């Protein structure tokens, strides 16, 4: 029997984003011998803005990119949504990725890892309502990464990602244990 698969969905597609470096670090620390973890970068997924004719809850997808997105999401048993806070909200590409599907999300465990100058609390709060509407199994372990200007270079990227993210290692261990627990039952 294969290990459960967790997908880390990188919710920002901005060219100057730091999400991929956080996702790589998170993947390395979340993965266990009993849990496989992949990064799903929305910047690499062809997912136009809600262009299906039917409602996602009808599960009648006519467009190939939606069918591929559905198949990809169905191959995972749980998700980490990784996103920055933009003006107290979360990025539009993440909302679109969630809204393109419906049944595929139902009952799957999910955790939020937000980041920003103050950890992304407002964005996580806003997204939690959407996750409730999609009937996710919301885990109680969620992480808010507070970015410090001193940790970033002049382009807004980490000078030393491992050092900057080290304070969150325990939280990621707790998240890994939460996924393992809920997927074992």
The 8 nearest C-alpha neighbors of each residue, nearest first, counted from 0:
[[1, 2, 3, 33, 34, 4, 183, 35],
 [2, 0, 3, 33, 4, 35, 34, 32],
 [1, 3, 34, 33, 35, 4, 0, 32],
 [4, 2, 34, 76, 35, 1, 5, 182],
 [5, 3, 35, 75, 76, 36, 34, 2],
 [6, 4, 36, 77, 78, 75, 76, 35],
 [5, 7, 78, 37, 38, 36, 8, 79],
 [6, 8, 79, 38, 39, 78, 80, 37],
 [7, 9, 39, 80, 81, 10, 40, 6],
 [10, 8, 40, 81, 11, 41, 18, 39],
 [9, 11, 93, 82, 81, 8, 41, 92],
 [12, 10, 13, 90, 9, 82, 92, 18],
 [11, 13, 42, 14, 41, 10, 16, 92],
 [12, 14, 16, 15, 11, 42, 17, 18],
 [13, 15, 16, 12, 42, 11, 17, 18],
 [16, 14, 13, 17, 155, 154, 156, 12],
 [17, 15, 13, 18, 14, 11, 12, 19],
 [18, 16, 20, 19, 156, 21, 15, 157],
 [17, 19, 21, 20, 16, 22, 9, 11],
 [20, 18, 22, 21, 17, 23, 9, 16],
 [19, 21, 23, 22, 18, 17, 24, 160],
 [20, 22, 18, 24, 19, 23, 25, 17],
 [23, 21, 19, 25, 20, 24, 26, 18],
 [24, 22, 26, 20, 25, 21, 19, 27],
 [23, 25, 21, 27, 22, 26, 20, 28],
 [24, 26, 22, 28, 27, 23, 29, 21],
 [27, 25, 23, 29, 24, 28, 36, 22],
 [26, 28, 24, 25, 29, 30, 23, 36],
 [27, 29, 25, 26, 30, 24, 171, 168],
 [30, 28, 26, 175, 25, 27, 171, 31],
 [29, 31, 36, 34, 28, 35, 27, 26],
 [30, 32, 34, 33, 29, 35, 175, 28],
 [31, 33, 34, 30, 35, 2, 29, 3],
 [34, 32, 31, 2, 35, 3, 179, 30],
 [35, 33, 31, 2, 3, 30, 32, 4],
 [36, 34, 4, 30, 2, 3, 5, 37],
 [35, 37, 5, 30, 4, 6, 26, 34],
 [38, 36, 6, 7, 5, 39, 26, 35],
 [37, 39, 7, 6, 40, 8, 22, 36],
 [40, 38, 8, 7, 9, 6, 41, 37],
 [39, 41, 9, 42, 43, 8, 38, 44],
 [40, 42, 44, 43, 9, 10, 39, 12],
 [43, 41, 12, 40, 44, 11, 45, 13],
 [44, 42, 41, 40, 45, 39, 12, 46],
 [45, 43, 41, 42, 46, 40, 68, 39],
 [46, 44, 64, 47, 43, 41, 42, 68],
 [45, 47, 44, 64, 48, 65, 96, 68],
 [48, 46, 49, 45, 50, 95, 64, 65],
 [47, 49, 50, 95, 46, 92, 99, 96],
 [50, 48, 51, 99, 47, 95, 98, 46],
 [49, 51, 48, 52, 47, 62, 99, 46],
 [52, 50, 53, 49, 60, 62, 61, 54],
 [51, 53, 50, 54, 61, 60, 49, 59],
 [54, 52, 51, 55, 59, 57, 60, 58],
 [53, 55, 56, 57, 52, 51, 58, 59],
 [56, 54, 100, 58, 57, 101, 99, 53],
 [55, 57, 101, 58, 54, 102, 100, 59],
 [58, 56, 55, 59, 54, 53, 60, 101],
 [59, 57, 55, 56, 60, 102, 54, 101],
 [60, 58, 57, 61, 53, 55, 54, 56],
 [59, 61, 62, 66, 58, 65, 51, 53],
 [60, 62, 59, 63, 51, 66, 65, 52],
 [63, 61, 65, 64, 60, 66, 51, 50],
 [62, 64, 66, 65, 67, 61, 60, 68],
 [63, 65, 67, 66, 62, 68, 45, 46],
 [66, 64, 68, 67, 63, 62, 69, 60],
 [65, 67, 63, 69, 68, 64, 60, 70],
 [68, 66, 64, 70, 65, 69, 63, 71],
 [69, 67, 65, 71, 66, 70, 64, 72],
 [68, 70, 66, 72, 67, 71, 65, 73],
 [71, 69, 67, 73, 68, 72, 66, 74],
 [70, 72, 68, 74, 69, 73, 67, 75],
 [71, 73, 69, 74, 70, 75, 68, 103],
 [72, 74, 70, 75, 71, 103, 69, 76],
 [73, 75, 72, 71, 70, 76, 4, 69],
 [76, 74, 4, 73, 77, 72, 5, 6],
 [75, 77, 4, 5, 3, 107, 74, 78],
 [78, 76, 5, 108, 107, 75, 109, 6],
 [79, 77, 109, 6, 5, 7, 80, 108],
 [78, 80, 7, 110, 109, 111, 81, 8],
 [79, 81, 111, 8, 7, 112, 110, 78],
 [82, 80, 112, 9, 10, 113, 8, 79],
 [81, 83, 10, 113, 11, 9, 114, 80],
 [84, 82, 114, 113, 115, 85, 119, 89],
 [83, 85, 119, 122, 89, 88, 115, 87],
 [86, 84, 88, 87, 89, 83, 90, 122],
 [85, 87, 88, 84, 89, 122, 121, 90],
 [88, 86, 121, 122, 85, 84, 89, 119],
 [89, 87, 122, 85, 86, 84, 121, 125],
 [88, 90, 122, 84, 85, 83, 82, 91],
 [91, 89, 92, 93, 11, 10, 85, 88],
 [90, 92, 94, 93, 95, 89, 11, 10],
 [93, 91, 95, 94, 90, 96, 10, 11],
 [94, 92, 10, 96, 91, 95, 90, 97],
 [93, 95, 91, 97, 92, 96, 98, 90],
 [94, 96, 98, 92, 93, 97, 99, 91],
 [97, 95, 93, 99, 94, 98, 92, 46],
 [96, 98, 94, 95, 99, 100, 93, 101],
 [97, 99, 95, 100, 96, 94, 101, 55],
 [100, 98, 96, 97, 55, 95, 49, 101],
 [101, 99, 55, 98, 97, 103, 102, 69],
 [100, 102, 56, 103, 55, 104, 133, 98],
 [103, 101, 105, 104, 56, 100, 58, 133],
 [102, 104, 101, 105, 73, 100, 72, 69],
 [103, 105, 102, 107, 101, 135, 106, 133],
 [106, 104, 134, 135, 102, 107, 103, 133],
 [107, 105, 135, 136, 134, 104, 108, 137],
 [106, 108, 77, 135, 136, 105, 104, 76],
 [109, 107, 136, 77, 137, 135, 138, 78],
 [110, 108, 78, 137, 79, 77, 138, 136],
 [109, 111, 79, 141, 138, 80, 137, 140],
 [110, 112, 80, 141, 79, 113, 81, 142],
 [113, 111, 142, 81, 143, 141, 80, 82],
 [114, 112, 143, 82, 119, 83, 81, 144],
 [113, 115, 144, 118, 83, 119, 143, 145],
 [116, 114, 118, 119, 117, 146, 145, 84],
 [115, 117, 146, 145, 118, 147, 114, 119],
 [116, 118, 145, 115, 119, 146, 120, 114],
 [119, 117, 145, 143, 144, 114, 115, 120],
 [118, 120, 84, 114, 113, 115, 122, 121],
 [119, 121, 123, 122, 118, 124, 143, 117],
 [120, 122, 87, 124, 123, 119, 125, 88],
 [123, 121, 88, 89, 125, 87, 84, 119],
 [124, 122, 126, 120, 125, 121, 127, 119],
 [123, 125, 121, 127, 122, 126, 120, 128],
 [126, 124, 122, 123, 127, 128, 121, 88],
 [125, 127, 123, 129, 128, 124, 122, 130],
 [126, 128, 130, 124, 129, 125, 123, 131],
 [129, 127, 131, 126, 130, 125, 132, 124],
 [128, 130, 132, 126, 131, 127, 133, 125],
 [131, 129, 127, 133, 132, 128, 135, 134],
 [130, 132, 128, 134, 129, 133, 135, 127],
 [133, 131, 129, 134, 130, 128, 135, 127],
 [132, 134, 130, 131, 135, 105, 129, 101],
 [135, 133, 105, 131, 132, 106, 130, 136],
 [136, 134, 106, 105, 107, 137, 130, 133],
 [135, 137, 108, 106, 107, 109, 138, 134],
 [138, 136, 109, 135, 108, 110, 139, 130],
 [139, 137, 140, 110, 109, 108, 136, 141],
 [138, 140, 141, 137, 110, 177, 174, 109],
 [141, 139, 138, 174, 110, 142, 173, 177],
 [142, 140, 111, 110, 112, 139, 143, 138],
 [141, 143, 112, 144, 113, 111, 140, 170],
 [142, 144, 118, 113, 114, 112, 119, 145],
 [145, 143, 114, 118, 113, 146, 142, 115],
 [146, 144, 118, 117, 116, 115, 114, 143],
 [145, 147, 116, 115, 144, 148, 114, 118],
 [146, 148, 149, 150, 145, 116, 151, 163],
 [147, 149, 150, 151, 146, 152, 116, 155],
 [148, 150, 147, 151, 152, 146, 158, 157],
 [151, 149, 147, 148, 157, 158, 163, 152],
 [152, 150, 157, 156, 155, 158, 148, 149],
 [151, 153, 155, 154, 156, 158, 157, 150],
 [152, 154, 155, 151, 156, 158, 148, 157],
 [155, 153, 152, 156, 15, 151, 157, 16],
 [156, 154, 151, 152, 153, 157, 15, 17],
 [157, 155, 151, 152, 154, 17, 158, 153],
 [158, 156, 151, 160, 159, 150, 152, 155],
 [157, 159, 151, 152, 150, 160, 156, 163],
 [158, 160, 157, 162, 161, 163, 150, 151],
 [159, 161, 163, 157, 162, 164, 158, 20],
 [162, 160, 164, 163, 159, 165, 24, 157],
 [161, 163, 165, 160, 159, 164, 166, 150],
 [164, 162, 160, 161, 165, 159, 150, 166],
 [163, 165, 161, 162, 166, 167, 160, 168],
 [164, 166, 162, 167, 168, 163, 161, 160],
 [167, 165, 164, 168, 163, 169, 162, 170],
 [166, 168, 170, 165, 169, 164, 171, 144],
 [169, 167, 171, 170, 165, 166, 172, 28],
 [168, 170, 172, 171, 167, 173, 166, 165],
 [171, 169, 173, 167, 172, 168, 174, 142],
 [170, 172, 174, 168, 173, 169, 29, 175],
 [173, 171, 169, 175, 174, 170, 176, 168],
 [174, 172, 170, 176, 171, 175, 177, 169],
 [175, 173, 171, 177, 176, 172, 140, 170],
 [174, 176, 172, 178, 29, 177, 173, 171],
 [175, 177, 179, 173, 174, 178, 180, 172],
 [178, 176, 174, 180, 175, 179, 173, 181],
 [179, 177, 175, 181, 180, 176, 182, 174],
 [180, 178, 176, 182, 177, 181, 183, 175],
 [179, 181, 177, 183, 178, 182, 176, 184],
 [180, 182, 178, 184, 183, 179, 177, 108],
 [183, 181, 179, 184, 180, 178, 3, 76],
 [182, 184, 180, 181, 179, 178, 3, 177],
 [183, 181, 182, 180, 179, 178, 177, 108]]
